[in-house]
Amino acid sequence: MEHEELLLLLKKVANGNQQAFTELYNITSGQLFAVALKMLKNRDSAEEALQEAYVSIWYKADYYKEGQGTVLTWMVSIIRYRALDMLRSKKVRKEDELSDDIVSEIESPEAETPAYDAKIEGCMNELEQQQRQAIHLAYFNGLSHSEVMAHLNLPLGTIKSWIRRGLTSLQRCLGL
């Protein structure tokens, strides 16, 4: 479909025309789905990204600026950003799940003995000072990663890395 036709449909969508939105979807969804599928490598995730992208297109149709690329390019950028957000979110969730798994192993009820507590303390003492401090603030003081970041006045990525590496070292040291 020509850019001018997509532009006309997008202008109608910006005015709330549902029929134009349906037509725009029918014309472009295959291409956008292909982009999402290529990036996410999972059909369900690609369908979710596609749905969220079209919701965004519906609400942001009036943000499109002529002269800054074609309508299709603008729509592809929306699906790409959504897919990237989903990939980042999966990475963050995976890291959080790893941290939660390690912590639950360390804190398991069957491991609550004085000898085990001494072993944890010994393993904690083997950590680098920054890792030990970040883990202590997060898991013994109950601060969120953002609160640890504010407390130590360091970037969130640094805090998350210290905690993740520290927990991995603890897991190794404890033989879990």
N, CA and C atoms as an extended XYZ file, in Angstrom:
528
Properties=species:S:1:pos:R:3:atomname:S:1:resname:S:1:resid:I:1 pbc="F F F"
N         0.851       -1.192        0.000 N   MET     1
C         0.000        0.000        0.000 CA  MET     1
C         0.886        1.241        0.000 C   MET     1
N         0.471        2.224       -0.685 N   GLU     2
C         1.215        3.472       -0.801 CA  GLU     2
C         1.162        4.263        0.507 C   GLU     2
N         2.215        5.048        0.711 N   HIS     3
C         2.315        5.877        1.913 CA  HIS     3
C         1.111        6.816        2.050 C   HIS     3
N         0.681        7.399        0.942 N   GLU     4
C        -0.421        8.355        0.994 CA  GLU     4
C        -1.708        7.698        1.506 C   GLU     4
N        -1.937        6.458        1.100 N   GLU     5
C        -3.138        5.746        1.554 CA  GLU     5
C        -3.056        5.450        3.053 C   GLU     5
N        -1.882        5.026        3.506 N   LEU     6
C        -1.705        4.761        4.944 CA  LEU     6
C        -1.825        6.058        5.745 C   LEU     6
N        -1.297        7.132        5.186 N   LEU     7
C        -1.379        8.430        5.845 CA  LEU     7
C        -2.833        8.860        6.009 C   LEU     7
N        -3.624        8.675        4.973 N   LEU     8
C        -5.047        9.021        5.038 CA  LEU     8
C        -5.749        8.183        6.113 C   LEU     8
N        -5.462        6.894        6.138 N   LEU     9
C        -6.070        6.029        7.155 CA  LEU     9
C        -5.634        6.455        8.562 C   LEU     9
N        -4.356        6.758        8.730 N   LEU    10
C        -3.855        7.155       10.049 CA  LEU    10
C        -4.500        8.459       10.514 C   LEU    10
N        -4.700        9.392        9.592 N   LYS    11
C        -5.376       10.641        9.956 CA  LYS    11
C        -6.806       10.374       10.422 C   LYS    11
N        -7.477        9.441        9.762 N   LYS    12
C        -8.833        9.066       10.180 CA  LYS    12
C        -8.804        8.387       11.547 C   LYS    12
N        -7.792        7.553       11.781 N   VAL    13
C        -7.644        6.894       13.082 CA  VAL    13
C        -7.439        7.951       14.166 C   VAL    13
N        -6.635        8.965       13.867 N   ALA    14
C        -6.390       10.038       14.833 CA  ALA    14
C        -7.680       10.750       15.215 C   ALA    14
N        -8.663       10.721       14.318 N   ASN    15
C        -9.974       11.329       14.595 CA  ASN    15
C       -10.959       10.335       15.202 C   ASN    15
N       -10.470        9.124       15.552 N   GLY    16
C       -11.319        8.141       16.220 CA  GLY    16
C       -12.111        7.244       15.290 C   GLY    16
N       -11.755        7.171       14.031 N   ASN    17
C       -12.484        6.352       13.070 CA  ASN    17
C       -12.076        4.887       13.215 C   ASN    17
N       -12.996        4.085       13.770 N   GLN    18
C       -12.705        2.678       14.029 CA  GLN    18
C       -12.603        1.858       12.750 C   GLN    18
N       -13.382        2.195       11.760 N   GLN    19
C       -13.321        1.475       10.490 CA  GLN    19
C       -11.947        1.678        9.830 C   GLN    19
N       -11.442        2.894        9.884 N   ALA    20
C       -10.112        3.174        9.322 CA  ALA    20
C        -9.045        2.409       10.111 C   ALA    20
N        -9.228        2.312       11.413 N   PHE    21
C        -8.277        1.561       12.239 CA  PHE    21
C        -8.272        0.079       11.843 C   PHE    21
N        -9.455       -0.484       11.636 N   THR    22
C        -9.565       -1.882       11.207 CA  THR    22
C        -8.870       -2.086        9.872 C   THR    22
N        -9.077       -1.158        8.970 N   GLU    23
C        -8.447       -1.265        7.651 CA  GLU    23
C        -6.923       -1.135        7.769 C   GLU    23
N        -6.478       -0.191        8.580 N   LEU    24
C        -5.045       -0.016        8.803 CA  LEU    24
C        -4.443       -1.294        9.395 C   LEU    24
N        -5.145       -1.874       10.340 N   TYR    25
C        -4.694       -3.125       10.960 CA  TYR    25
C        -4.603       -4.234        9.919 C   TYR    25
N        -5.656       -4.395        9.130 N   ASN    26
C        -5.675       -5.463        8.124 CA  ASN    26
C        -4.551       -5.321        7.111 C   ASN    26
N        -4.203       -4.102        6.779 N   ILE    27
C        -3.176       -3.855        5.766 CA  ILE    27
C        -1.764       -4.050        6.331 C   ILE    27
N        -1.547       -3.661        7.580 N   THR    28
C        -0.178       -3.605        8.116 CA  THR    28
C         0.162       -4.669        9.151 C   THR    28
N        -0.811       -5.354        9.708 N   SER    29
C        -0.535       -6.260       10.829 CA  SER    29
C         0.414       -7.399       10.462 C   SER    29
N         0.341       -7.893        9.240 N   GLY    30
C         1.252       -8.965        8.829 CA  GLY    30
C         2.709       -8.544        8.901 C   GLY    30
N         2.993       -7.347        8.408 N   GLN    31
C         4.361       -6.845        8.433 CA  GLN    31
C         4.833       -6.587        9.861 C   GLN    31
N         3.971       -5.998       10.682 N   LEU    32
C         4.362       -5.709       12.061 CA  LEU    32
C         4.535       -6.993       12.865 C   LEU    32
N         3.663       -7.965       12.608 N   PHE    33
C         3.781       -9.245       13.303 CA  PHE    33
C         5.106       -9.915       12.942 C   PHE    33
N         5.502       -9.838       11.681 N   ALA    34
C         6.771      -10.436       11.240 CA  ALA    34
C         7.955       -9.800       11.973 C   ALA    34
N         7.909       -8.496       12.174 N   VAL    35
C         8.975       -7.804       12.904 CA  VAL    35
C         9.016       -8.302       14.350 C   VAL    35
N         7.849       -8.359       14.994 N   ALA    36
C         7.788       -8.801       16.390 CA  ALA    36
C         8.247      -10.246       16.535 C   ALA    36
N         7.807      -11.095       15.620 N   LEU    37
C         8.174      -12.512       15.686 CA  LEU    37
C         9.677      -12.701       15.488 C   LEU    37
N        10.239      -11.954       14.581 N   LYS    38
C        11.682      -12.049       14.342 CA  LYS    38
C        12.465      -11.631       15.584 C   LYS    38
N        11.997      -10.605       16.267 N   MET    39
C        12.704      -10.106       17.444 CA  MET    39
C        12.478      -10.993       18.666 C   MET    39
N        11.241      -11.415       18.892 N   LEU    40
C        10.892      -12.117       20.127 CA  LEU    40
C        11.027      -13.638       20.013 C   LEU    40
N        10.989      -14.157       18.783 N   LYS    41
C        11.141      -15.586       18.525 CA  LYS    41
C        10.134      -16.454       19.278 C   LYS    41
N         8.974      -15.883       19.533 N   ASN    42
C         7.914      -16.602       20.234 CA  ASN    42
C         6.580      -16.038       19.750 C   ASN    42
N         5.732      -16.919       19.236 N   ARG    43
C         4.464      -16.490       18.639 CA  ARG    43
C         3.559      -15.759       19.648 C   ARG    43
N         3.423      -16.305       20.853 N   ASP    44
C         2.556      -15.678       21.855 CA  ASP    44
C         3.059      -14.281       22.226 C   ASP    44
N         4.363      -14.170       22.430 N   SER    45
C         4.940      -12.864       22.769 CA  SER    45
C         4.779      -11.884       21.614 C   SER    45
N         4.962      -12.368       20.385 N   ALA    46
C         4.806      -11.507       19.219 CA  ALA    46
C         3.364      -11.016       19.095 C   ALA    46
N         2.402      -11.900       19.361 N   GLU    47
C         0.989      -11.496       19.320 CA  GLU    47
C         0.685      -10.463       20.395 C   GLU    47
N         1.260      -10.657       21.575 N   GLU    48
C         1.063       -9.681       22.664 CA  GLU    48
C         1.660       -8.326       22.283 C   GLU    48
N         2.867       -8.352       21.730 N   ALA    49
C         3.519       -7.110       21.304 CA  ALA    49
C         2.700       -6.414       20.217 C   ALA    49
N         2.177       -7.206       19.289 N   LEU    50
C         1.369       -6.647       18.205 CA  LEU    50
C         0.123       -5.964       18.758 C   LEU    50
N        -0.559       -6.631       19.673 N   GLN    51
C        -1.762       -6.050       20.269 CA  GLN    51
C        -1.432       -4.740       20.988 C   GLN    51
N        -0.374       -4.752       21.772 N   GLU    52
C        -0.002       -3.545       22.510 CA  GLU    52
C         0.440       -2.426       21.572 C   GLU    52
N         1.106       -2.796       20.484 N   ALA    53
C         1.522       -1.784       19.507 CA  ALA    53
C         0.318       -1.118       18.860 C   ALA    53
N        -0.693       -1.909       18.516 N   TYR    54
C        -1.879       -1.316       17.882 CA  TYR    54
C        -2.694       -0.479       18.868 C   TYR    54
N        -2.680       -0.844       20.124 N   VAL    55
C        -3.327        0.019       21.127 CA  VAL    55
C        -2.601        1.365       21.149 C   VAL    55
N        -1.278        1.300       21.134 N   SER    56
C        -0.484        2.523       21.123 CA  SER    56
C        -0.741        3.337       19.852 C   SER    56
N        -0.819        2.661       18.713 N   ILE    57
C        -1.093        3.351       17.441 CA  ILE    57
C        -2.452        4.039       17.502 C   ILE    57
N        -3.447        3.369       18.068 N   TRP    58
C        -4.792        3.961       18.199 CA  TRP    58
C        -4.737        5.259       18.997 C   TRP    58
N        -4.035        5.209       20.135 N   TYR    59
C        -4.000        6.380       21.009 CA  TYR    59
C        -3.009        7.453       20.562 C   TYR    59
N        -2.019        7.078       19.770 N   LYS    60
C        -0.972        8.033       19.399 CA  LYS    60
C        -0.975        8.376       17.911 C   LYS    60
N        -2.019        8.047       17.216 N   ALA    61
C        -2.067        8.301       15.768 CA  ALA    61
C        -1.837        9.770       15.445 C   ALA    61
N        -2.297       10.666       16.297 N   ASP    62
C        -2.123       12.089       16.019 CA  ASP    62
C        -0.686       12.574       16.303 C   ASP    62
N         0.168       11.720       16.842 N   TYR    63
C         1.568       12.081       17.089 CA  TYR    63
C         2.443       11.901       15.854 C   TYR    63
N         1.939       11.169       14.873 N   TYR    64
C         2.737       10.949       13.672 CA  TYR    64
C         2.986       12.286       12.975 C   TYR    64
N         4.243       12.501       12.586 N   LYS    65
C         4.627       13.730       11.903 CA  LYS    65
C         5.077       13.392       10.486 C   LYS    65
N         4.398       13.975        9.513 N   GLU    66
C         4.815       13.800        8.119 CA  GLU    66
C         6.227       14.364        7.968 C   GLU    66
N         6.993       13.744        7.132 N   GLY    67
C         8.352       14.217        6.918 CA  GLY    67
C         9.373       13.556        7.829 C   GLY    67
N         8.934       12.790        8.802 N   GLN    68
C         9.856       12.068        9.682 CA  GLN    68
C         9.785       10.574        9.392 C   GLN    68
N         9.645       10.221        8.141 N   GLY    69
C         9.534        8.822        7.753 CA  GLY    69
C         8.111        8.491        7.356 C   GLY    69
N         7.954        7.321        6.763 N   THR    70
C         6.629        6.909        6.307 CA  THR    70
C         5.781        6.437        7.482 C   THR    70
N         4.499        6.310        7.257 N   VAL    71
C         3.587        5.800        8.282 CA  VAL    71
C         4.018        4.394        8.699 C   VAL    71
N         4.357        3.573        7.719 N   LEU    72
C         4.758        2.202        8.028 CA  LEU    72
C         6.041        2.184        8.861 C   LEU    72
N         6.988        3.047        8.544 N   THR    73
C         8.225        3.128        9.326 CA  THR    73
C         7.908        3.523       10.765 C   THR    73
N         7.015        4.469       10.940 N   TRP    74
C         6.592        4.906       12.274 CA  TRP    74
C         5.961        3.739       13.034 C   TRP    74
N         5.105        2.982       12.351 N   MET    75
C         4.442        1.844       12.991 CA  MET    75
C         5.446        0.743       13.330 C   MET    75
N         6.397        0.508       12.442 N   VAL    76
C         7.433       -0.499       12.719 CA  VAL    76
C         8.252       -0.083       13.936 C   VAL    76
N         8.535        1.206       14.070 N   SER    77
C         9.294        1.652       15.244 CA  SER    77
C         8.510        1.405       16.528 C   SER    77
N         7.215        1.548       16.487 N   ILE    78
C         6.386        1.282       17.673 CA  ILE    78
C         6.463       -0.191       18.050 C   ILE    78
N         6.341       -1.088       17.084 N   ILE    79
C         6.403       -2.519       17.397 CA  ILE    79
C         7.811       -2.903       17.853 C   ILE    79
N         8.829       -2.311       17.255 N   ARG    80
C        10.202       -2.610       17.674 CA  ARG    80
C        10.439       -2.185       19.120 C   ARG    80
N         9.993       -0.978       19.482 N   TYR    81
C        10.177       -0.516       20.865 CA  TYR    81
C         9.423       -1.413       21.844 C   TYR    81
N         8.221       -1.824       21.456 N   ARG    82
C         7.446       -2.718       22.324 CA  ARG    82
C         8.148       -4.059       22.492 C   ARG    82
N         8.670       -4.613       21.401 N   ALA    83
C         9.386       -5.892       21.475 CA  ALA    83
C        10.654       -5.755       22.323 C   ALA    83
N        11.368       -4.646       22.155 N   LEU    84
C        12.563       -4.417       22.973 CA  LEU    84
C        12.207       -4.313       24.446 C   LEU    84
N        11.118       -3.617       24.757 N   ASP    85
C        10.662       -3.527       26.150 CA  ASP    85
C        10.373       -4.919       26.710 C   ASP    85
N         9.729       -5.748       25.904 N   MET    86
C         9.403       -7.105       26.353 CA  MET    86
C        10.676       -7.923       26.570 C   MET    86
N        11.650       -7.784       25.690 N   LEU    87
C        12.916       -8.505       25.858 CA  LEU    87
C        13.635       -8.047       27.121 C   LEU    87
N        13.654       -6.736       27.352 N   ARG    88
C        14.280       -6.216       28.573 CA  ARG    88
C        13.551       -6.715       29.808 C   ARG    88
N        12.235       -6.707       29.751 N   SER    89
C        11.428       -7.155       30.878 CA  SER    89
C        11.694       -8.620       31.186 C   SER    89
N        11.805       -9.450       30.155 N   LYS    90
C        12.097      -10.873       30.371 CA  LYS    90
C        13.465      -11.041       31.010 C   LYS    90
N        14.432      -10.238       30.589 N   LYS    91
C        15.774      -10.325       31.166 CA  LYS    91
C        15.726       -9.942       32.637 C   LYS    91
N        15.028       -8.869       32.957 N   VAL    92
C        14.915       -8.425       34.341 CA  VAL    92
C        14.206       -9.478       35.177 C   VAL    92
N        13.073      -10.027       34.644 N   ARG    93
C        12.354      -11.059       35.385 CA  ARG    93
C        13.228      -12.275       35.614 C   ARG    93
N        14.002      -12.655       34.611 N   LYS    94
C        14.874      -13.827       34.735 CA  LYS    94
C        15.906      -13.578       35.831 C   LYS    94
N        16.483      -12.371       35.871 N   GLU    95
C        17.454      -12.041       36.911 CA  GLU    95
C        16.794      -12.037       38.278 C   GLU    95
N        15.577      -11.485       38.378 N   ASP    96
C        14.867      -11.460       39.652 CA  ASP    96
C        14.527      -12.878       40.106 C   ASP    96
N        14.114      -13.746       39.162 N   GLU    97
C        13.804      -15.124       39.512 CA  GLU    97
C        15.049      -15.832       40.009 C   GLU    97
N        16.200      -15.578       39.375 N   LEU    98
C        17.442      -16.175       39.810 CA  LEU    98
C        17.747      -15.739       41.235 C   LEU    98
N        17.640      -14.442       41.511 N   SER    99
C        17.895      -13.933       42.854 CA  SER    99
C        16.937      -14.558       43.859 C   SER    99
N        15.651      -14.621       43.527 N   ASP   100
C        14.659      -15.199       44.433 CA  ASP   100
C        14.944      -16.667       44.701 C   ASP   100
N        15.350      -17.418       43.664 N   ASP   101
C        15.663      -18.837       43.841 CA  ASP   101
C        16.834      -19.018       44.790 C   ASP   101
N        17.879      -18.240       44.595 N   ILE   102
C        19.065      -18.359       45.442 CA  ILE   102
C        18.718      -18.001       46.874 C   ILE   102
N        17.990      -16.899       47.068 N   VAL   103
C        17.623      -16.472       48.415 CA  VAL   103
C        16.752      -17.520       49.090 C   VAL   103
N        15.791      -18.105       48.370 N   SER   104
C        14.922      -19.109       49.000 CA  SER   104
C        15.723      -20.351       49.384 C   SER   104
N        16.748      -20.703       48.590 N   GLU   105
C        17.604      -21.834       48.965 CA  GLU   105
C        18.399      -21.508       50.223 C   GLU   105
N        18.927      -20.295       50.292 N   ILE   106
C        19.723      -19.889       51.448 CA  ILE   106
C        18.857      -19.813       52.700 C   ILE   106
N        17.610      -19.350       52.545 N   GLU   107
C        16.728      -19.147       53.689 CA  GLU   107
C        15.804      -20.328       53.957 C   GLU   107
N        16.039      -21.488       53.353 N   SER   108
C        15.119      -22.611       53.520 CA  SER   108
C        15.049      -23.029       54.987 C   SER   108
N        13.837      -23.421       55.484 N   PRO   109
C        13.656      -23.759       56.895 CA  PRO   109
C        14.563      -24.895       57.362 C   PRO   109
N        14.817      -25.884       56.490 N   GLU   110
C        15.650      -27.005       56.908 CA  GLU   110
C        17.109      -26.598       57.098 C   GLU   110
N        17.461      -25.407       56.627 N   ALA   111
C        18.842      -24.951       56.745 CA  ALA   111
C        19.057      -24.062       57.969 C   ALA   111
N        18.040      -23.880       58.784 N   GLU   112
C        18.151      -22.976       59.934 CA  GLU   112
C        18.765      -23.691       61.121 C   GLU   112
N        20.088      -23.780       61.120 N   THR   113
C        20.831      -24.350       62.234 CA  THR   113
C        21.970      -23.401       62.547 C   THR   113
N        22.489      -23.440       63.770 N   PRO   114
C        23.624      -22.565       64.099 CA  PRO   114
C        24.822      -22.797       63.171 C   PRO   114
N        25.075      -24.046       62.809 N   ALA   115
C        26.210      -24.336       61.921 CA  ALA   115
C        25.987      -23.716       60.544 C   ALA   115
N        24.747      -23.801       60.054 N   TYR   116
C        24.435      -23.239       58.742 CA  TYR   116
C        24.530      -21.721       58.793 C   TYR   116
N        24.030      -21.128       59.883 N   ASP   117
C        24.129      -19.675       60.040 CA  ASP   117
C        25.594      -19.233       60.030 C   ASP   117
N        26.448      -20.003       60.690 N   ALA   118
C        27.880      -19.684       60.723 CA  ALA   118
C        28.475      -19.813       59.318 C   ALA   118
N        28.019      -20.805       58.574 N   LYS   119
C        28.517      -20.989       57.209 CA  LYS   119
C        28.096      -19.810       56.332 C   LYS   119
N        26.834      -19.373       56.483 N   ILE   120
C        26.368      -18.205       55.722 CA  ILE   120
C        27.214      -16.992       56.065 C   ILE   120
N        27.462      -16.798       57.349 N   GLU   121
C        28.266      -15.656       57.773 CA  GLU   121
C        29.672      -15.732       57.186 C   GLU   121
N        30.246      -16.914       57.180 N   GLY   122
C        31.574      -17.101       56.593 CA  GLY   122
C        31.567      -16.795       55.100 C   GLY   122
N        30.537      -17.284       54.414 N   CYS   123
C        30.426      -17.019       52.972 CA  CYS   123
C        30.197      -15.534       52.705 C   CYS   123
N        29.384      -14.895       53.532 N   MET   124
C        29.162      -13.452       53.377 CA  MET   124
C        30.475      -12.697       53.525 C   MET   124
N        31.311      -13.131       54.464 N   ASN   125
C        32.589      -12.455       54.694 CA  ASN   125
C        33.552      -12.633       53.532 C   ASN   125
N        33.341      -13.654       52.704 N   GLU   126
C        34.191      -13.874       51.531 CA  GLU   126
C        33.807      -12.964       50.361 C   GLU   126
N        32.621      -12.379       50.418 N   LEU   127
C        32.170      -11.493       49.338 CA  LEU   127
C        32.944      -10.189       49.353 C   LEU   127
N        32.988       -9.539       48.185 N   GLU   128
C        33.538       -8.187       48.141 CA  GLU   128
C        32.670       -7.294       49.019 C   GLU   128
N        33.268       -6.280       49.573 N   GLN   129
C        32.570       -5.408       50.522 CA  GLN   129
C        31.304       -4.811       49.926 C   GLN   129
N        31.357       -4.383       48.641 N   GLN   130
C        30.193       -3.758       48.007 CA  GLN   130
C        29.051       -4.769       47.859 C   GLN   130
N        29.397       -6.002       47.456 N   GLN   131
C        28.376       -7.037       47.306 CA  GLN   131
C        27.742       -7.349       48.656 C   GLN   131
N        28.570       -7.491       49.663 N   ARG   132
C        28.087       -7.805       51.018 CA  ARG   132
C        27.139       -6.710       51.514 C   ARG   132
N        27.530       -5.457       51.305 N   GLN   133
C        26.707       -4.339       51.761 CA  GLN   133
C        25.375       -4.293       51.010 C   GLN   133
N        25.414       -4.473       49.694 N   ALA   134
C        24.182       -4.434       48.895 CA  ALA   134
C        23.241       -5.567       49.280 C   ALA   134
N        23.790       -6.772       49.459 N   ILE   135
C        22.954       -7.918       49.858 CA  ILE   135
C        22.397       -7.694       51.250 C   ILE   135
N        23.210       -7.205       52.150 N   HIS   136
C        22.743       -6.951       53.517 CA  HIS   136
C        21.576       -5.957       53.511 C   HIS   136
N        21.729       -4.860       52.766 N   LEU   137
C        20.655       -3.865       52.707 CA  LEU   137
C        19.385       -4.438       52.073 C   LEU   137
N        19.555       -5.227       51.008 N   ALA   138
C        18.395       -5.747       50.282 CA  ALA   138
C        17.698       -6.871       51.036 C   ALA   138
N        18.462       -7.841       51.558 N   TYR   139
C        17.824       -9.042       52.091 CA  TYR   139
C        17.730       -9.087       53.605 C   TYR   139
N        18.617       -8.393       54.294 N   PHE   140
C        18.526       -8.404       55.747 CA  PHE   140
C        17.798       -7.169       56.272 C   PHE   140
N        17.916       -6.047       55.529 N   ASN   141
C        17.184       -4.836       55.925 CA  ASN   141
C        15.892       -4.669       55.147 C   ASN   141
N        15.678       -5.490       54.123 N   GLY   142
C        14.432       -5.481       53.370 CA  GLY   142
C        14.250       -4.317       52.413 C   GLY   142
N        15.348       -3.687       51.992 N   LEU   143
C        15.230       -2.573       51.052 CA  LEU   143
C        15.061       -3.095       49.632 C   LEU   143
N        14.323       -2.358       48.813 N   SER   144
C        14.207       -2.692       47.393 CA  SER   144
C        15.514       -2.312       46.710 C   SER   144
N        15.707       -2.793       45.475 N   HIS   145
C        16.913       -2.426       44.735 CA  HIS   145
C        16.996       -0.908       44.563 C   HIS   145
N        15.865       -0.270       44.328 N   SER   146
C        15.852        1.193       44.175 CA  SER   146
C        16.243        1.896       45.472 C   SER   146
N        15.792        1.354       46.594 N   GLU   147
C        16.149        1.944       47.888 CA  GLU   147
C        17.637        1.740       48.196 C   GLU   147
N        18.170        0.578       47.819 N   VAL   148
C        19.611        0.337       47.988 CA  VAL   148
C        20.379        1.326       47.121 C   VAL   148
N        19.899        1.537       45.895 N   MET   149
C        20.521        2.483       44.979 CA  MET   149
C        20.577        3.877       45.619 C   MET   149
N        19.460        4.315       46.175 N   ALA   150
C        19.411        5.643       46.794 CA  ALA   150
C        20.314        5.701       48.033 C   ALA   150
N        20.296        4.629       48.820 N   HIS   151
C        21.100        4.583       50.042 CA  HIS   151
C        22.598        4.664       49.735 C   HIS   151
N        23.025        3.947       48.693 N   LEU   152
C        24.451        3.912       48.350 CA  LEU   152
C        24.837        4.965       47.316 C   LEU   152
N        23.834        5.663       46.782 N   ASN   153
C        24.051        6.707       45.778 CA  ASN   153
C        24.841        6.176       44.577 C   ASN   153
N        24.340        5.029       44.055 N   LEU   154
C        24.965        4.382       42.903 CA  LEU   154
C        23.898        4.026       41.891 C   LEU   154
N        24.281        3.797       40.621 N   PRO   155
C        23.295        3.429       39.595 CA  PRO   155
C        22.614        2.090       39.908 C   PRO   155
N        21.362        1.983       39.493 N   LEU   156
C        20.579        0.768       39.738 CA  LEU   156
C        21.236       -0.458       39.116 C   LEU   156
N        21.764       -0.325       37.916 N   GLY   157
C        22.428       -1.456       37.264 CA  GLY   157
C        23.598       -1.981       38.081 C   GLY   157
N        24.349       -1.087       38.692 N   THR   158
C        25.481       -1.485       39.544 CA  THR   158
C        24.985       -2.274       40.747 C   THR   158
N        23.944       -1.772       41.380 N   ILE   159
C        23.372       -2.445       42.554 CA  ILE   159
C        22.887       -3.838       42.173 C   ILE   159
N        22.139       -3.928       41.089 N   LYS   160
C        21.617       -5.235       40.661 CA  LYS   160
C        22.751       -6.201       40.345 C   LYS   160
N        23.804       -5.719       39.697 N   SER   161
C        24.950       -6.574       39.359 CA  SER   161
C        25.642       -7.063       40.622 C   SER   161
N        25.872       -6.170       41.567 N   TRP   162
C        26.520       -6.573       42.818 CA  TRP   162
C        25.695       -7.632       43.536 C   TRP   162
N        24.404       -7.404       43.618 N   ILE   163
C        23.538       -8.363       44.320 CA  ILE   163
C        23.521       -9.695       43.583 C   ILE   163
N        23.345       -9.661       42.277 N   ARG   164
C        23.292      -10.908       41.498 CA  ARG   164
C        24.591      -11.693       41.629 C   ARG   164
N        25.730      -11.012       41.445 N   ARG   165
C        27.020      -11.705       41.552 CA  ARG   165
C        27.268      -12.198       42.978 C   ARG   165
N        26.887      -11.384       43.954 N   GLY   166
C        27.059      -11.785       45.352 CA  GLY   166
C        26.229      -13.012       45.703 C   GLY   166
N        24.979      -13.032       45.259 N   LEU   167
C        24.114      -14.192       45.530 CA  LEU   167
C        24.630      -15.443       44.825 C   LEU   167
N        25.153      -15.267       43.625 N   THR   168
C        25.727      -16.409       42.904 CA  THR   168
C        26.939      -16.938       43.659 C   THR   168
N        27.772      -16.049       44.174 N   SER   169
C        28.938      -16.468       44.973 CA  SER   169
C        28.496      -17.166       46.254 C   SER   169
N        27.463      -16.637       46.892 N   LEU   170
C        26.939      -17.280       48.107 CA  LEU   170
C        26.429      -18.682       47.796 C   LEU   170
N        25.719      -18.818       46.712 N   GLN   171
C        25.186      -20.115       46.316 CA  GLN   171
C        26.322      -21.106       46.110 C   GLN   171
N        27.364      -20.671       45.430 N   ARG   172
C        28.519      -21.528       45.181 CA  ARG   172
C        29.219      -21.896       46.498 C   ARG   172
N        29.422      -20.907       47.344 N   CYS   173
C        30.108      -21.109       48.619 CA  CYS   173
C        29.331      -22.083       49.518 C   CYS   173
N        28.003      -21.987       49.484 N   LEU   174
C        27.166      -22.842       50.327 CA  LEU   174
C        26.927      -24.211       49.707 C   LEU   174
N        27.377      -24.401       48.484 N   GLY   175
C        27.222      -25.676       47.816 CA  GLY   175
C        25.783      -25.944       47.383 C   GLY   175
N        25.046      -24.902       47.056 N   LEU   176
C        23.638      -25.050       46.637 CA  LEU   176
C        23.524      -25.211       45.141 C   LEU   176
